[in-house]
């Protein structure tokens, strides 16, 4: 009984003390925002036919359908061409900013509005990847997806460094964004544009009020207890959202696998052959013919697909087996993207799969990307070698030296031209509110 109580208390502490899976959350943010951005750019010449007010599924038809299902879409607030172009442009812009990790809390909400507005406007466009993106964009707003690999993380680090130098830092962009989006939300409610299904409006109002509460507590309360409580609540919400994303991915694979088992073509091992010869899914007919020419290969791929999809949810507690099946599923989706011509569906599924990637692998991936970026910037700037660039100085072993580290016997240069001088005042806890995007980090201002 004591072991059980200890395990429960340890689990509660783990869930409440930190936002788990920061690298996995960042991968989800980057993956889905990149997928949606590439789709919007790819279909930009065809945006009028897909979602425009005068397209085949015109504004009147969409209005009749939405009056029945109550789906949320900002495109139905007006039938004007200017409004359509504005919403489409904001969807592209929010995807770019969310991909870069700029004000991820705010951009994740705008990203969700853009996805739902376009997809609910024309529900007959797209493929299965749209359903995955539709669900994940809602889950994403509850995560702290800007803890790593984001401009938010860099801004927070620079803010802490500035405060350590005794500088007073105030965030004005966050409150401005909050005010503008609040004005839009209040105006939409006043004009009765939020009628219909209550879920999305409730999410928008809840997040807007939560941001206001976080800013007020961080700005005006002297005690750290209130901020700690809000941070605990945010951690619980984040961890719960990640759990839901994992469960959703497992449910997708489990249902797909068990439905395949019931099909006769999957039972006799020939199911993979037929989509390879459909004209709509054959961008490379020669490649499709090559893959389907070997009957044994077709049978192995057919049975292997079913086995991997059915077994994957049961392998989550065995790390090695899970990683093998995860690599197999990512490879399968990459093949589907090329052979069947479904790149956006495959990207959406790979983004969903990334929540299960090991943290050690993601750290190595991030380090490799940072080194490649440093070499690229060094070449573009005409620097003096592969070690130059924004990653910092090289240590004696050729590895990037951490920030604040200097080689033995070498004085480190000041981080700012005016930083040399008297000792810097120590940073005192409680001087600034916490950042909901970066647990454990602290900064002054509004966490947008």
C-alpha positions in Angstrom: 0.0 0.0 0.0 2.9 2.3 0.8 4.4 1.6 -2.7 1.0 2.4 -4.3 0.7 5.7 -2.4 4.3 6.6 -3.3 3.7 5.9 -7.0 0.5 8.0 -7.0 2.2 10.9 -5.3 5.1 10.7 -7.6 2.8 10.6 -10.6 0.8 13.7 -9.4 4.0 15.6 -8.7 5.3 14.7 -12.2 2.1 15.9 -13.9 1.8 19.1 -12.0 5.4 20.3 -11.7 6.3 20.5 -15.4 4.8 20.5 -18.8 6.0 17.1 -20.1 7.2 16.4 -23.6 8.4 19.8 -24.6 10.2 18.5 -27.7 7.2 16.3 -28.7 4.9 19.3 -28.4 7.2 21.4 -30.5 7.2 18.7 -33.2 3.4 18.7 -33.2 3.4 22.5 -33.5 5.9 22.5 -36.3 4.4 19.5 -38.1 0.8 20.6 -38.3 1.6 24.3 -39.0 3.9 23.3 -41.8 1.4 20.9 -43.3 -1.4 23.5 -43.3 1.0 26.2 -44.6 2.1 24.0 -47.5 -1.5 23.1 -48.3 -2.6 26.7 -48.4 0.4 27.7 -50.6 -0.1 24.8 -52.9 -3.9 25.6 -53.3 -3.4 29.4 -53.5 -4.2 29.5 -57.2 -7.3 27.4 -56.6 -8.5 29.0 -53.4 -11.6 30.5 -55.1 -12.8 27.2 -56.3 -12.1 25.5 -53.0 -13.4 28.0 -50.4 -14.4 31.2 -52.3 -17.9 32.7 -52.0 -18.5 32.1 -55.7 -17.0 28.6 -55.9 -18.9 25.4 -56.8 -19.9 25.1 -53.1 -21.1 28.6 -53.0 -21.9 30.8 -50.0 -25.7 30.0 -50.1 -25.1 26.2 -50.1 -22.6 26.5 -47.2 -25.0 28.7 -45.3 -27.7 26.1 -45.5 -25.4 23.3 -44.3 -24.0 25.3 -41.5 -27.4 26.3 -40.3 -28.0 22.5 -39.8 -24.7 21.4 -38.3 -23.8 24.6 -36.4 -20.1 24.4 -37.4 -17.8 27.3 -36.7 -16.4 29.2 -39.6 -15.4 32.9 -39.8 -15.8 32.8 -43.6 -19.6 32.8 -43.1 -19.5 36.2 -41.3 -19.5 37.9 -44.7 -19.9 36.8 -48.4 -17.5 39.5 -49.6 -14.4 38.8 -51.6 -12.3 41.1 -49.4 -13.3 39.2 -46.2 -12.4 35.9 -47.9 -9.0 37.1 -48.9 -8.4 38.4 -45.4 -9.3 35.2 -43.7 -7.2 33.2 -46.1 -4.2 35.6 -45.6 -4.5 35.3 -41.8 -4.6 31.6 -42.1 -1.3 31.7 -44.0 0.2 34.2 -41.7 -0.8 32.4 -38.5 0.7 29.2 -39.9 4.1 30.9 -40.5 4.2 32.5 -37.1 3.2 29.3 -35.3 5.8 27.4 -37.3 8.4 29.9 -36.1 7.0 29.8 -32.5 6.2 33.5 -32.3 3.6 34.2 -29.5 2.6 30.5 -29.7 -0.3 30.8 -27.3 -2.0 33.5 -29.4 -1.0 32.1 -32.8 -2.3 28.6 -31.9 -5.7 30.1 -31.4 -5.6 32.1 -34.6 -4.3 28.9 -36.4 -7.3 27.0 -35.0 -9.7 29.6 -36.2 -8.1 29.6 -39.7 -8.2 25.8 -40.0 -11.8 25.5 -38.8 -13.0 28.5 -40.9 -11.7 27.0 -44.2 -12.5 23.4 -43.6 -16.0 23.9 -42.2 -16.7 26.3 -45.1 -16.2 23.5 -47.7 -16.4 20.1 -46.0 -16.2 18.2 -49.2 -12.6 19.3 -50.0 -9.5 17.5 -48.9 -8.7 14.0 -47.7 -8.3 12.1 -44.5 -5.5 14.4 -43.4 -8.0 17.2 -43.0 -9.8 15.3 -40.3 -6.5 14.8 -38.4 -5.6 18.4 -38.7 -9.1 19.5 -37.8 -8.9 17.7 -34.4 -5.2 18.4 -33.7 -5.6 22.2 -34.2 -8.1 22.2 -31.3 -5.9 20.1 -29.0 -2.9 22.3 -29.9 -4.3 25.4 -28.2 -4.1 23.7 -24.8 -0.5 22.8 -25.0 2.7 24.7 -24.1 4.1 24.1 -27.5 6.7 26.9 -27.5 9.0 25.7 -24.8 11.7 24.7 -27.2 12.6 25.5 -30.9 10.6 28.7 -30.9 11.1 32.4 -31.0 9.2 32.5 -27.7 12.0 30.5 -26.0 14.6 32.8 -27.4 12.7 35.9 -26.3 12.3 34.5 -22.8 16.0 33.7 -22.6 17.0 37.2 -23.7 14.5 38.7 -21.2 16.0 36.8 -18.3 19.5 37.9 -19.4 18.3 41.5 -19.5 16.8 41.3 -16.1 20.0 39.7 -14.7 21.7 42.9 -15.9 19.3 45.0 -14.0 17.2 46.1 -16.9 13.5 46.6 -16.7 11.7 44.7 -19.5 8.0 45.2 -20.2 6.2 43.2 -22.9 3.8 45.5 -24.9 3.2 43.2 -27.9 1.3 40.6 -25.8 -1.3 43.0 -24.3 -1.7 44.6 -27.7 -2.5 41.2 -29.3 -4.8 40.4 -26.5 -6.7 43.7 -26.9 -7.1 43.3 -30.7 -8.3 39.7 -30.5 -10.6 40.6 -27.7 -12.1 43.4 -29.8 -12.7 41.0 -32.6 -14.2 38.4 -30.3 -16.5 40.9 -28.6 -17.6 42.4 -32.0 -18.4 38.9 -33.3 -20.5 38.1 -30.2 -22.3 41.4 -30.4 -23.1 40.9 -34.1 -24.3 37.3 -33.3 -21.6 35.7 -35.4 -20.8 33.0 -32.8 -24.2 31.3 -32.8 -24.3 27.6 -33.6 -22.2 25.0 -31.8 -21.0 26.4 -28.5 -17.7 24.5 -28.2 -15.4 26.7 -30.3 -16.8 30.0 -28.9 -16.4 28.6 -25.4 -12.7 27.8 -26.1 -12.1 31.2 -27.5 -13.7 33.0 -24.5 -12.0 30.7 -22.0 -8.5 31.2 -23.5 -9.0 35.0 -23.8 -10.1 35.3 -20.1 -7.3 32.9 -19.0 -4.7 35.1 -20.6 -6.1 38.2 -18.9 -6.1 36.4 -15.5 -2.5 35.3 -16.0 -1.4 38.8 -16.8 -3.2 40.4 -13.9 -1.8 37.9 -11.4 1.7 38.3 -12.8 1.5 42.0 -12.8 -0.2 43.0 -9.6 0.2 40.2 -7.1 3.3 40.2 -4.8 2.9 36.7 -3.5 4.2 33.9 -5.7 1.5 31.4 -4.6 -1.1 32.6 -7.2 1.4 32.4 -10.0 2.5 28.9 -8.9 -1.2 27.8 -8.8 -1.8 29.1 -12.4 1.4 27.4 -13.5 0.2 24.1 -12.0 -3.1 24.4 -13.8 -1.4 25.1 -17.1 0.9 22.1 -16.7 -2.1 19.8 -16.0 -3.9 21.2 -19.1 -0.8 20.7 -21.2 -0.2 17.2 -20.1 -3.8 16.3 -20.5 -3.8 17.7 -24.0 -0.7 15.6 -24.9 -2.4 12.5 -23.5 -5.5 13.2 -25.7 -3.3 13.6 -28.8 -1.6 10.3 -28.0 -5.0 8.6 -27.5 -6.3 10.1 -30.7 -3.3 8.8 -32.7 -3.8 5.3 -31.2 -7.5 5.4 -31.9 -6.9 6.3 -35.6 -4.5 3.4 -36.1 -6.5 0.9 -34.1 -9.8 1.6 -35.9 -8.0 1.6 -39.3 -6.4 -1.7 -38.5 -9.5 -3.5 -37.2 -11.6 -2.2 -40.1 -9.0 -3.6 -42.5 -9.1 -7.0 -40.9 -12.8 -7.2 -41.8 -12.2 -6.6 -45.5 -11.8 -9.5 -47.9 -9.1 -7.8 -49.9 -7.0 -7.3 -46.8 -7.6 -10.9 -45.7 -6.4 -12.3 -49.0 -3.4 -10.0 -49.2 -4.3 -8.1 -52.3 -5.7 -4.8 -51.0 -2.5 -2.7 -51.7 -2.6 -3.7 -55.4 -5.8 -1.8 -56.2 -5.1 1.8 -55.1 -1.8 1.6 -57.0 -3.8 1.3 -60.3 -6.5 4.0 -59.6 -6.0 7.0 -61.9 -6.7 9.5 -59.2 -3.9 8.0 -57.0 -1.2 7.3 -59.5 1.0 10.3 -60.0 3.8 7.9 -61.0 2.2 5.0 -63.0 5.6 3.4 -63.8 6.5 3.4 -60.1 3.1 1.9 -59.2 3.5 -0.8 -61.8 7.0 -1.6 -60.4 5.7 -2.0 -56.9 2.7 -4.1 -57.8 4.5 -6.4 -60.2 5.7 -8.7 -57.4 2.8 -10.5 -55.8 4.8 -11.6 -52.8 5.7 -8.0 -52.1 2.1 -6.9 -52.4 1.0 -9.6 -49.9 3.8 -8.7 -47.4 2.9 -5.0 -47.5 -0.8 -5.7 -47.2 -0.4 -7.9 -44.1 2.4 -5.8 -42.7 0.2 -2.7 -42.8 -2.6 -4.4 -40.9 -0.2 -5.9 -38.3 1.5 -2.6 -37.6 -1.7 -0.6 -37.2 -3.4 -3.1 -35.0 -0.3 -3.8 -32.8 1.0 -0.2 -32.4 -1.3 0.9 -29.5 -0.3 -2.3 -27.5 3.4 -1.6 -27.9 3.5 1.8 -26.2 4.8 0.3 -23.0 7.8 -1.4 -24.7 10.0 1.4 -25.9 12.1 -0.6 -28.4 9.2 -2.3 -30.1 7.3 1.0 -30.2 10.2 2.8 -31.9 10.5 0.0 -34.5 6.8 0.2 -35.4 6.8 4.0 -35.3 9.7 4.0 -37.9 7.7 1.6 -40.0 4.6 3.8 -39.9 6.5 6.9 -40.7 8.1 5.1 -43.6 4.7 3.9 -44.8 3.3 7.4 -44.8 6.3 8.7 -46.7 5.7 6.0 -49.3 2.0 6.9 -49.5 3.0 10.6 -50.1 5.1 9.7 -53.1 3.4 6.7 -54.6 -0.2 7.6 -54.1 0.2 11.4 -54.4 -1.2 12.2 -50.9 1.5 14.4 -49.4 -0.6 16.4 -47.0 -2.4 13.4 -45.6 1.0 11.8 -45.0 2.5 14.9 -43.4 -0.5 15.2 -41.1 -0.1 11.6 -40.0 3.7 11.9 -39.5 3.1 15.0 -37.4 0.6 13.1 -35.3 3.1 10.2 -35.0 5.9 12.6 -33.8 4.3 12.7 -30.3 5.7 9.3 -29.8 9.3 10.0 -30.9 11.9 9.6 -28.2 13.2 12.7 -26.5 16.9 11.7 -27.1 16.3 11.4 -30.8 14.5 14.8 -30.9 17.4 16.4 -29.0 19.9 15.0 -31.5 17.7 16.2 -34.3 17.6 19.7 -32.8 21.3 19.8 -32.2 22.0 18.7 -35.8 19.6 21.4 -37.2 21.3 24.0 -35.0 24.7 23.1 -36.3 23.5 23.1 -39.9 22.0 26.5 -39.4 25.2 27.8 -37.8 27.3 26.6 -40.8 24.8 28.1 -43.2 24.7 31.5 -41.5 28.5 31.5 -41.3 28.8 30.9 -45.0 26.2 33.6 -45.8 28.0 36.1 -43.6 31.4 35.2 -44.9 32.6 34.0 -41.5 35.9 32.5 -40.8 35.0 28.8 -40.8 32.4 26.2 -39.8 32.5 27.2 -36.2 31.4 30.8 -36.8 27.8 31.8 -36.7 24.9 32.3 -34.2 25.6 29.1 -32.3 28.5 30.7 -30.4 32.2 30.0 -30.1 33.7 26.6 -30.5 35.2 24.9 -27.5 38.6 23.2 -27.6 37.0 19.9 -28.9 35.2 21.6 -31.7 31.8 21.5 -30.1 29.6 24.6 -29.6 30.3 26.1 -26.3 27.2 26.7 -24.1 26.0 30.2 -23.5 27.9 31.9 -20.7 30.8 29.3 -21.0 34.3 30.4 -21.9 37.4 28.4 -22.5 40.0 28.2 -19.7 42.3 31.2 -19.6 40.2 33.3 -21.9 38.0 36.1 -20.6 34.5 36.0 -22.1 33.3 39.1 -23.9 30.4 41.0 -22.3 27.0 40.0 -23.7 26.2 43.7 -24.2 28.4 46.7 -24.9 27.2 48.3 -21.6 27.4 45.1 -19.5 30.9 45.7 -18.2 30.8 47.5 -14.9 29.7 47.0 -11.4 28.3 43.7 -10.2 24.9 42.9 -11.6 22.0 42.7 -9.2 20.7 39.2 -8.5 17.4 38.2 -9.9 14.8 37.9 -7.2 11.9 35.4 -7.4 8.6 37.0 -7.8 10.0 40.0 -9.8 8.2 38.9 -12.9 5.3 36.7 -13.9 5.8 33.2 -15.3 5.6 32.4 -19.0 2.9 29.8 -19.8 4.9 28.8 -22.9 8.1 28.1 -20.9 7.6 26.4 -17.5 10.5 27.2 -15.3 11.3 30.4 -17.2 10.2 33.8 -16.0 9.8 37.1 -17.7 8.0 40.4 -17.3 5.0 41.0 -19.5 2.0 39.4 -21.0 2.3 35.7 -22.1 0.7 35.9 -25.5 
